[in-house]
Amino acid sequence: MANFNKVILAGNLTRDPQLSYTPNQTPVCEFGMAINRRRRGADGQQHEETCFVECQAWARTAEVINQYMSKGRPILVEGRLTYDAWEGKDGQRRSRLRVTVENFQFLDSRGGGQGGGYQQPQRAPAPPPTQAPPPQPSPPAQGDHAAPPQPPYNDTPEPFPPDDDAPGGDNIPF
C-alpha cells in the first residue's frame, strides 16, 4: 500500500513567527495558524468553527516567513504532518501533530514600506524570434578537446498543434 502525507492550509497567523537556530545553525521558524470554516447548521443558522494548527518551517523558508509575516497575516502553507512526542515536566507523555512547511505563499500584500509580500525575481523575457542569434564562439583549436558550441537556449514555449480528432476543436471528456 502506498503512503501519502500532504497538507494544504490557508489561514491567519495566531502569533508572530519565532525564529531559532539548531546547533549546526540551521534556521527553524515556528508559528501557529487559525483556519476558519463557516457552515450552515441543521438549525439554519451560520456557525463558524476555528481549527488551530502548529507549523514549523526550516532553512530559507523559515527565514522568509520570519522576515515578512506577523500575527494576523494570511498565508497558504503546503507541507506534511509530523508527529511529535515528548515527556512533560509533570512526567506525562505528550504528543501532537504539526505541519512541517515545504512551500508557502503570502495571501496579501502590504505596500508603503510595511514589508510587503515576498516576490521571486522576474525572469527576463526571451528575445523576439526575428532577432539575429548572438555570435558563436570560435571553434576550438585542433589540440583542444572542448565540446562543440551549442545554439543559444530559447525558453519560449512552442504552441500546441491543433487536435484534428476533436469534434468542434475541443477534446474535453465531459
Backbone as numpy.savetxt, mean C-alpha at the origin, in Angstrom:
# Nx Ny Nz CAx CAy CAz Cx Cy Cz
-4.51 -28.38 1.80 -5.35 -27.21 1.80 -4.46 -25.97 1.80
-4.76 -25.02 0.97 -4.00 -23.77 0.87 -4.39 -22.83 2.01
-3.48 -21.98 2.40 -3.72 -21.00 3.44 -3.68 -19.61 2.83
-4.48 -18.71 3.39 -4.54 -17.35 2.88 -4.79 -16.42 4.05
-3.97 -15.41 4.23 -4.08 -14.49 5.35 -3.92 -13.07 4.80
-5.03 -12.40 4.53 -5.02 -11.06 3.95 -6.13 -10.24 4.60
-5.80 -9.00 4.98 -6.75 -8.10 5.62 -6.67 -6.76 4.92
-7.82 -6.17 4.61 -7.88 -4.82 4.06 -8.88 -4.04 4.92
-8.41 -2.95 5.52 -9.24 -2.15 6.41 -9.13 -0.68 6.06
-10.22 0.04 6.17 -10.21 1.50 6.02 -10.89 2.08 7.26
-10.20 2.98 7.92 -10.74 3.58 9.14 -9.91 4.77 9.55
-10.11 5.20 10.80 -9.42 6.36 11.34 -8.48 5.93 12.46
-7.35 6.63 12.58 -6.42 6.35 13.67 -7.04 6.76 15.00
-6.91 5.89 16.00 -7.46 6.18 17.32 -6.47 6.93 18.21
-5.21 6.94 17.81 -4.17 7.67 18.55 -3.03 7.97 17.59
-2.13 8.84 18.02 -0.95 9.14 17.20 -0.09 7.89 17.10
0.53 7.66 15.92 1.42 6.50 15.77 2.60 6.61 16.74
3.08 5.45 17.20 4.23 5.40 18.12 5.36 4.67 17.41
6.43 5.40 17.12 7.58 4.83 16.42 8.63 4.41 17.44
9.16 3.21 17.27 10.27 2.73 18.08 11.21 1.96 17.17
12.32 1.50 17.72 13.32 0.80 16.93 13.71 -0.50 17.63
13.92 -1.55 16.85 14.40 -2.81 17.38 15.88 -2.65 17.73
16.48 -3.62 18.44 17.91 -3.51 18.76 18.81 -3.36 17.52
18.40 -3.89 16.38 19.22 -3.72 15.17 18.77 -2.51 14.35
18.04 -1.57 14.98 17.65 -0.28 14.41 16.61 -0.37 13.29
15.77 -1.39 13.29 14.66 -1.48 12.34 13.48 -0.70 12.91
12.93 0.26 12.16 11.79 1.04 12.65 10.52 0.18 12.76
9.77 0.39 13.85 8.49 -0.27 14.08 7.51 0.80 14.51
6.35 0.84 13.87 5.33 1.83 14.20 4.06 1.10 14.61
3.52 1.46 15.76 2.27 0.86 16.24 1.21 1.95 16.32
0.00 1.59 15.89 -1.12 2.52 15.94 -2.41 1.73 15.99
-3.46 2.40 16.44 -4.77 1.78 16.50 -5.68 2.39 15.45
-6.63 1.57 14.98 -7.62 2.04 14.01 -9.02 1.77 14.53
-9.94 2.63 14.17 -11.36 2.42 14.44 -12.06 2.32 13.09
-12.78 1.21 12.91 -13.50 0.99 11.66 -14.99 1.01 12.01
-15.73 1.97 11.44 -17.15 2.14 11.74 -18.01 1.45 10.70
-19.13 0.92 11.14 -20.09 0.28 10.24 -21.49 0.73 10.63
-22.22 1.22 9.65 -23.62 1.61 9.87 -24.51 0.54 9.26
-25.56 0.21 9.97 -26.51 -0.78 9.47 -27.89 -0.46 10.02
-28.87 -0.97 9.34 -30.25 -0.78 9.78 -30.66 -2.06 10.51
-31.08 -1.93 11.74 -31.46 -3.06 12.56 -32.84 -3.57 12.21
-33.23 -4.66 12.86 -34.56 -5.25 12.65 -35.67 -4.29 13.07
-35.35 -3.38 13.98 -36.34 -2.39 14.43 -36.47 -1.21 13.47
-35.67 -1.20 12.38 -35.73 -0.13 11.39 -34.86 1.06 11.73
-34.20 1.04 12.87 -33.35 2.14 13.30 -31.92 1.95 12.78
-31.24 3.07 12.56 -29.83 3.03 12.16 -28.99 2.69 13.39
-28.08 1.75 13.25 -27.15 1.40 14.32 -25.73 1.56 13.79
-24.85 2.02 14.65 -23.45 2.15 14.27 -22.62 1.31 15.23
-21.77 0.48 14.66 -20.87 -0.32 15.49 -19.44 0.01 15.07
-18.55 -0.03 16.05 -17.16 0.30 15.82 -16.28 -0.88 16.19
-15.33 -1.19 15.32 -14.36 -2.26 15.56 -13.00 -1.59 15.75
-12.35 -1.88 16.86 -11.03 -1.33 17.15 -9.97 -2.38 16.83
-8.95 -1.97 16.07 -7.92 -2.91 15.61 -6.54 -2.31 15.87
-5.63 -3.12 16.38 -4.25 -2.71 16.57 -3.46 -3.06 15.32
-2.57 -2.16 14.91 -1.77 -2.36 13.69 -0.30 -2.13 14.00
0.54 -2.77 13.19 1.99 -2.62 13.34 2.61 -2.58 11.95
3.45 -1.58 11.72 4.15 -1.43 10.44 5.65 -1.46 10.70
6.39 -1.89 9.69 7.84 -2.06 9.82 8.59 -1.28 8.76
9.86 -1.00 9.01 10.82 -0.43 8.07 10.34 0.93 7.55
10.47 1.16 6.24 10.13 2.46 5.65 8.63 2.76 5.80
7.81 1.74 5.71 6.36 1.92 5.91 6.10 2.53 7.29
6.78 2.04 8.31 6.62 2.57 9.66 7.01 4.04 9.74
8.11 4.40 9.11 8.58 5.78 9.15 7.61 6.73 8.45
7.07 6.33 7.31 6.15 7.20 6.56 4.84 7.38 7.33
4.30 6.30 7.87 3.06 6.41 8.65 3.28 7.31 9.85
4.39 7.13 10.55 4.67 7.96 11.72 4.83 9.43 11.33
5.43 9.71 10.18 5.68 11.08 9.75 4.40 11.82 9.35
3.51 11.14 8.64 2.37 11.84 8.04 1.02 11.60 8.72
0.92 10.62 9.58 -0.39 10.31 10.17 -0.48 10.83 11.60
-1.71 11.07 12.03 -1.97 11.49 13.40 -3.38 11.04 13.77
-3.71 11.15 15.03 -5.01 10.72 15.54 -6.15 11.34 14.73
-7.11 10.50 14.34 -8.29 10.96 13.61 -8.18 10.91 12.10
-6.96 10.80 11.56 -6.78 10.78 10.11 -7.20 9.44 9.53
-7.85 9.44 8.36 -8.26 8.18 7.73 -7.11 7.54 6.95
-7.10 6.21 6.95 -6.06 5.44 6.26 -6.65 4.11 5.82
-6.14 3.59 4.73 -6.47 2.24 4.27 -5.21 1.40 4.43
-5.33 0.28 5.13 -4.18 -0.61 5.32 -4.48 -1.97 4.72
-3.45 -2.60 4.22 -3.52 -3.95 3.69 -2.40 -4.72 4.38
-2.73 -5.89 4.89 -1.71 -6.65 5.59 -2.19 -8.05 5.93
-1.63 -8.59 7.00 -1.97 -9.94 7.43 -2.20 -9.95 8.93
-2.99 -10.90 9.39 -3.21 -11.05 10.82 -2.02 -11.75 11.45
-1.61 -11.25 12.61 -0.51 -11.84 13.36 -1.01 -12.11 14.78
-0.71 -13.28 15.31 -1.13 -13.67 16.64 -0.01 -13.37 17.63
-0.31 -12.58 18.65 0.65 -12.26 19.72 0.18 -12.92 21.01
1.09 -13.55 21.73 0.78 -14.15 23.03 1.87 -13.78 24.01
1.50 -13.49 25.26 2.45 -13.12 26.29 1.84 -13.39 27.65
2.67 -13.28 28.67 2.19 -13.44 30.04 2.15 -12.07 30.68
0.99 -11.71 31.21 0.82 -10.39 31.81 1.51 -10.28 33.16
1.54 -9.07 33.71 2.19 -8.83 35.00 1.50 -9.60 36.13
0.22 -9.87 35.93 -0.53 -10.62 36.94 -0.37 -12.14 36.78
0.46 -12.57 35.82 0.70 -14.00 35.61 -0.29 -14.67 34.68
-1.28 -13.92 34.21 -2.28 -14.47 33.30 -1.73 -14.51 31.87
-2.11 -15.55 31.16 -1.73 -15.68 29.75 -2.63 -14.76 28.94
-2.04 -13.91 28.11 -2.79 -12.96 27.28 -2.47 -13.21 25.82
-3.40 -12.81 24.94 -3.18 -12.94 23.50 -4.05 -11.94 22.76
-3.68 -11.67 21.51 -4.48 -10.79 20.66 -4.07 -11.00 19.21
-4.97 -10.62 18.33 -4.67 -10.57 16.90 -4.33 -9.12 16.57
-3.35 -8.96 15.69 -2.91 -7.64 15.27 -2.74 -7.68 13.76
-2.91 -6.55 13.09 -2.67 -6.46 11.66 -1.23 -6.01 11.44
-0.45 -6.81 10.73 0.89 -6.40 10.32 0.74 -5.76 8.94
1.00 -4.46 8.86 0.75 -3.67 7.66 1.82 -3.97 6.61
1.35 -4.31 5.41 2.25 -4.54 4.28 2.17 -3.39 3.27
0.99 -2.84 3.06 0.76 -1.69 2.17 -0.25 -0.78 2.84
-0.25 0.48 2.44 -1.23 1.41 2.97 -1.46 2.52 1.97
-2.54 3.27 2.20 -2.84 4.43 1.37 -3.52 5.48 2.24
-3.06 6.72 2.12 -3.73 7.81 2.82 -5.07 8.07 2.14
-6.11 8.31 2.93 -7.43 8.53 2.35 -7.84 9.99 2.34
-7.03 10.88 2.84 -7.30 12.31 2.73 -6.00 13.00 2.40
-6.09 14.27 2.10 -4.88 15.05 1.87 -5.06 16.37 2.60
-3.98 16.82 3.13 -4.01 18.10 3.82 -3.04 19.03 3.13
-3.51 20.17 2.74 -2.65 21.16 2.11 -2.25 22.21 3.12
-1.61 23.25 2.63 -1.28 24.38 3.48 -0.19 24.09 4.50
0.74 23.21 4.17 1.87 22.98 5.07 1.54 22.15 6.28
0.45 21.41 6.30 0.10 20.59 7.44 0.50 19.14 7.24
1.55 18.90 6.48 2.04 17.53 6.30 1.14 16.71 5.40
0.75 17.23 4.27 -0.18 16.58 3.35 0.12 15.13 3.07
-0.68 14.52 2.27 -0.56 13.10 1.97 0.74 12.74 1.28
1.19 11.54 1.50 2.42 11.04 0.89 2.13 10.65 -0.54
2.91 11.16 -1.48 2.74 10.80 -2.87 4.06 10.31 -3.40
4.00 9.21 -4.15 5.21 8.71 -4.76 5.60 9.63 -5.89
6.91 9.71 -6.19 7.36 10.59 -7.29 6.72 10.18 -8.61
6.41 11.17 -9.43 5.79 10.91 -10.72 6.86 10.49 -11.73
6.51 9.58 -12.60 7.42 9.12 -13.64 7.33 10.06 -14.83
8.45 10.36 -15.43 8.47 11.25 -16.59 7.76 10.57 -17.74
6.99 11.32 -18.53 6.28 10.70 -19.66 7.27 10.23 -20.72
6.87 9.21 -21.46 7.70 8.69 -22.54 7.70 9.69 -23.69
8.80 9.78 -24.44 8.83 10.71 -25.57 7.85 10.26 -26.65
7.31 11.22 -27.40 6.38 10.84 -28.47 7.09 9.95 -29.49
6.35 9.04 -30.16 6.99 8.11 -31.08 7.59 8.78 -32.30
7.27 10.05 -32.60 7.81 10.71 -33.79 9.21 11.24 -33.56
9.70 11.25 -32.32 11.04 11.74 -32.05 12.08 10.74 -32.54
13.21 11.26 -32.94 14.30 10.38 -33.36 14.88 9.68 -32.14
15.29 8.43 -32.28 15.87 7.73 -31.13 17.20 8.37 -30.73
17.57 8.23 -29.43 18.83 8.82 -29.00 20.00 8.13 -29.70
21.13 8.82 -29.84 22.28 8.21 -30.53 22.77 6.98 -29.78
23.18 5.97 -30.55 23.67 4.72 -29.97 25.15 4.86 -29.65
25.61 4.18 -28.58 27.04 4.22 -28.29 27.81 3.49 -29.39
29.07 3.87 -29.53 29.88 3.24 -30.57 30.12 1.77 -30.24
30.23 0.92 -31.26 30.43 -0.51 -31.00 31.76 -0.75 -30.31
31.84 -1.85 -29.51 33.08 -2.12 -28.79 34.20 -2.49 -29.76
35.41 -2.28 -29.31 36.59 -2.63 -30.11 36.69 -4.15 -30.24
37.51 -4.62 -31.16 37.65 -6.05 -31.43 37.95 -6.86 -30.18
38.80 -6.38 -29.32 39.22 -7.15 -28.15 38.21 -7.11 -27.01
37.27 -6.18 -27.03 36.29 -6.07 -25.94 35.22 -7.14 -26.08
34.72 -7.60 -24.96 33.65 -8.61 -24.96 32.38 -8.04 -24.34
32.09 -6.80 -24.59 30.88 -6.18 -24.04 29.67 -6.63 -24.85
28.51 -6.54 -24.20 27.26 -6.91 -24.87 26.96 -5.89 -25.95
26.27 -6.31 -27.03 25.92 -5.34 -28.08 24.97 -4.30 -27.54
24.98 -3.09 -28.11 24.09 -2.04 -27.61 22.63 -2.46 -27.79
21.80 -2.06 -26.81 20.37 -2.36 -26.81 19.59 -1.14 -27.26
18.46 -1.35 -27.93 17.62 -0.20 -28.29 17.05 0.43 -27.02
16.70 1.71 -27.06 16.17 2.36 -25.86 14.84 1.72 -25.44
14.61 1.71 -24.15 13.38 1.15 -23.59 12.25 2.16 -23.71
11.11 1.73 -24.19 9.94 2.59 -24.30 8.85 1.97 -23.44
8.41 2.68 -22.37 7.42 2.11 -21.47 5.99 2.50 -21.83
5.75 3.00 -23.04 4.40 3.29 -23.48 3.73 1.98 -23.87
2.59 1.63 -23.24 1.96 0.35 -23.55 1.37 0.34 -24.96
1.43 -0.81 -25.58 0.81 -1.00 -26.89 -0.69 -1.21 -26.69
-1.54 -0.67 -27.56 -2.99 -0.89 -27.41 -3.33 -2.33 -27.75
-4.39 -2.82 -27.10 -4.86 -4.18 -27.39 -5.51 -4.21 -28.76
-5.29 -5.28 -29.53 -5.97 -5.37 -30.82 -7.45 -5.65 -30.59
-8.31 -5.25 -31.53 -9.74 -5.49 -31.35 -10.03 -6.98 -31.36
-11.05 -7.38 -30.60 -11.46 -8.77 -30.51 -12.55 -9.01 -31.54
-12.20 -9.71 -32.62 -13.17 -9.93 -33.70 -14.21 -10.98 -33.36
-13.95 -11.81 -32.34 -14.88 -12.87 -31.98 -16.07 -12.35 -31.17
-15.95 -11.19 -30.59 -17.01 -10.69 -29.70 -18.13 -10.08 -30.53
-19.39 -10.42 -30.19 -20.51 -9.77 -30.88 -20.64 -8.32 -30.46
-20.72 -7.45 -31.41 -20.89 -6.01 -31.09 -19.63 -5.40 -30.52
-18.48 -6.11 -30.58 -17.24 -5.55 -30.08 -17.00 -5.75 -28.60
-17.95 -6.34 -27.86 -17.78 -6.57 -26.43 -17.56 -8.05 -26.17
-16.67 -8.34 -25.30 -16.43 -9.74 -24.91 -16.65 -9.85 -23.42
-17.83 -9.49 -22.95 -18.16 -9.50 -21.54 -19.04 -10.74 -21.29
-18.64 -11.58 -20.32 -19.38 -12.84 -20.12 -20.69 -12.71 -19.40
-21.11 -11.54 -19.00 -22.39 -11.41 -18.30 -23.28 -10.41 -18.95
